[in-house]
Amino acid sequence: MNQTSTTTQNNQTATPIRIGNRRKVRVPGRLTWRDASGTLRFVSVMTRDVSEVDAFVECQVPTSIPLYRLVHFQIERTGRDVSELPASLRQGKVLSAVYRVGPYKPATGTPQGYALRLLVEPKRAAVAADARRAMAMAN
């Protein structure tokens, strides 16, 4: 008896579920963190895309930041006026966590970028920012 088995492949691609609505925004920023020995480190970055709760940044120079490291992320003053930026990023430093490390560059062996989870509550952060601006204008 001749039996033939057929295998079906699922052609669906695994699309990651996004929490926030991503917007492609290219503005300069800076990451600061303390390494394992307690030394303060920093690196200049360029955002690739941002949302209310996360951002992907590309490093301007080779650097290595461990996964799950807490970092302070801030947009440079020249880029804070971009309308697509969430309110939390327009204010200054935002505590963030590295939750994904991008692909490595073959030439340097360092990651091309990092995905950051912004440790803010999106709706409250926007309301608080508007309240601070209104109070600043009143004074």
Secondary structure, DSSP 8 states (H G I E B T S, - for coil): ------------------SS--EE---EEEEEEE-TT--EEEEEEEEEEE-SSEEEEEESS-----TT-EEEEEE-GGGTT-TTS-HHHHHS-EEEEEEEE--B-TTTSSBSEEEEEE-S-HHHHHHHHHHHHHHHHH-
